[in-house]
Amino acid sequence: MSRSILFATSRTRVLNLRARWSWIRPIVQMPRIRKLLHRCLRQYMQSRKREYVRKHAKPGHDSRKLFRYSTKRPPYSYTRGDFWCDHRIPAPDSVGWFQAYGACHWLAEWAVQVAPIHMPHLTWDIRESVLHSTVVGYEKSGEIRWIFDILFFEEFSARQILDWTRKVNPVAPKLRSRRRAASRRSLSA
């Protein structure tokens, strides 16, 4: 089976997960989706531990507790850095609850299972680069219609996310204010 070459058009949009959350929330509460999220975040923490040990650990230093994953902690608490120190703690099962910044490559494995339940008429795939991973939904023609990006759906345009996830020489877009975006620029802008 040959795969289409995926391409964006002026119809390509970033899915506003906040606006659609009432439909998506029951999906992320499904037991198999929760289990997958836990597996993805556990792998993310194992990856962070390996990176820490490789770069910073001293002989005899025990870093097991530092990178332990617990299903009792909310996903956002695994954010890399101090993002949530300056922001309101999200309500359980809200969009923000699932935003573990720094875990995009692992969250994409989860999102690629959530998106087709929400929009089964599209084919969903992970689009990734060294800098970022996201999920794109495309038609049989290969046209990308929707981008399902749990972390940056409000901050970046479709063009910025697609450029950021190119395999060849991706460039990170400049982050807009973390306030809700008033509008989206079209892909052709």
C-alpha positions in Angstrom: 0.0 0.0 0.0 1.6 3.3 -1.1 1.2 6.3 1.2 0.3 9.7 -0.1 2.6 12.6 0.2 1.0 14.9 2.9 0.6 18.5 2.0 -1.0 21.6 3.6 -3.4 23.9 1.9 -5.3 27.1 2.9 -7.9 24.8 4.5 -5.3 23.3 7.0 -6.2 24.4 10.5 -5.1 23.8 14.1 -7.8 22.1 16.0 -9.0 24.4 18.8 -9.0 21.8 21.6 -10.4 24.2 24.1 -13.5 24.8 22.0 -13.9 21.0 21.3 -13.0 19.8 24.7 -16.6 18.8 25.6 -16.4 16.2 22.9 -12.8 15.2 23.5 -13.0 14.9 27.3 -15.0 11.6 27.3 -12.3 10.2 24.9 -9.4 11.1 27.2 -11.3 9.5 30.1 -11.6 6.1 28.4 -9.6 3.5 30.4 -7.5 2.4 27.4 -6.6 6.0 26.5 -5.7 6.7 30.2 -3.5 3.6 30.3 -1.8 4.8 27.1 -1.2 8.2 28.5 0.4 6.7 31.6 2.6 4.5 29.4 3.7 7.5 27.3 4.5 9.7 30.3 6.4 6.8 32.0 8.5 6.5 28.9 9.0 10.3 28.9 10.3 10.2 32.5 12.6 7.3 31.7 14.0 9.3 28.8 14.5 12.3 31.1 16.3 10.1 33.6 18.6 8.7 30.9 19.4 12.2 29.7 20.1 13.4 33.3 22.4 10.4 34.1 24.3 10.9 30.8 24.8 14.6 31.3 24.8 15.3 35.1 24.9 12.3 37.4 27.9 11.7 39.6 29.0 8.2 40.4 26.9 6.7 43.2 24.2 9.4 42.8 20.6 7.8 43.0 18.3 9.6 40.6 15.5 7.1 40.7 13.2 9.2 42.9 13.8 12.4 40.9 12.3 10.9 37.7 9.7 8.5 39.1 6.4 8.4 37.3 3.2 8.1 39.3 -0.3 7.7 38.0 -1.5 9.7 41.0 0.2 12.9 39.7 -1.5 14.9 36.9 0.1 14.9 33.5 0.9 18.7 33.6 3.1 18.1 36.7 5.6 16.4 34.4 6.2 19.6 32.5 9.9 20.3 31.9 10.9 23.6 33.4 8.8 26.1 35.4 5.9 26.9 33.1 3.2 26.0 35.6 4.9 28.1 38.4 3.6 31.2 36.6 0.2 29.9 35.5 -3.1 28.8 37.2 -3.1 25.1 38.0 -5.5 23.5 35.5 -8.7 21.8 36.6 -8.8 17.9 36.4 -9.4 16.6 32.9 -9.3 20.1 31.4 -7.1 20.7 28.3 -4.4 22.2 30.6 -4.4 19.1 32.7 -2.9 17.1 29.8 -0.3 19.8 28.8 3.1 18.3 29.9 5.4 20.8 28.2 8.6 19.1 27.0 6.8 15.8 26.5 5.6 16.5 22.9 7.2 13.4 21.3 5.6 11.1 23.9 2.2 12.9 24.0 2.0 12.6 20.2 1.9 8.8 20.7 -1.2 9.4 22.9 -2.8 12.0 20.7 -2.6 9.9 17.6 -5.0 7.5 19.4 -7.3 10.3 20.6 -7.7 12.2 17.4 -9.2 9.4 15.2 -11.8 8.7 17.8 -12.8 12.4 17.7 -12.6 12.7 13.9 -12.7 9.2 12.4 -13.2 10.4 8.8 -9.6 11.4 8.6 -6.4 9.4 8.6 -4.1 10.5 11.5 -0.3 10.3 11.7 2.5 11.8 13.8 4.6 14.5 12.2 7.8 15.0 14.0 11.2 16.6 14.0 14.0 16.8 16.6 12.3 19.9 18.0 8.6 19.0 18.1 6.0 16.3 17.4 2.4 16.8 16.6 -0.5 14.8 15.1 -2.0 15.6 11.7 -5.3 14.4 10.2 -5.4 14.1 6.4 -7.7 13.1 3.6 -7.2 10.3 1.1 -5.7 12.9 -1.3 -2.9 13.6 1.3 -4.3 17.1 2.1 -3.7 17.9 5.8 -7.0 19.2 7.2 -6.4 19.3 10.9 -3.5 19.6 13.3 -4.1 18.1 16.8 -1.4 19.7 19.0 -2.2 19.4 22.7 0.6 21.8 23.7 0.6 24.6 21.2 -2.8 24.7 19.6 -3.4 28.3 20.9 0.1 29.7 20.4 1.1 28.6 16.9 -0.5 28.8 13.5 -0.8 25.8 11.2 2.1 27.0 9.1 4.3 27.5 12.2 3.6 24.0 13.5 4.1 22.4 10.1 7.4 24.3 9.6 8.5 23.3 13.1 7.9 19.7 12.5 9.7 19.4 9.2 12.4 16.7 9.2 14.9 19.0 7.5 16.3 21.9 9.4 13.2 22.8 11.5 13.1 26.3 13.1 11.2 26.9 16.4 8.6 29.6 16.0 8.5 32.6 18.3 6.1 31.8 21.1 3.2 34.3 21.4 1.8 35.2 24.8 0.3 32.3 26.7 -3.1 34.0 26.7 -5.7 32.6 24.5 -5.2 33.6 20.9 -8.0 35.8 19.6 -7.8 34.5 16.1 -5.7 32.2 13.8 -3.9 33.4 10.8 -4.6 31.4 7.8 -2.1 29.0 6.5 -1.5 31.0 3.3 -0.5 34.1 5.3 
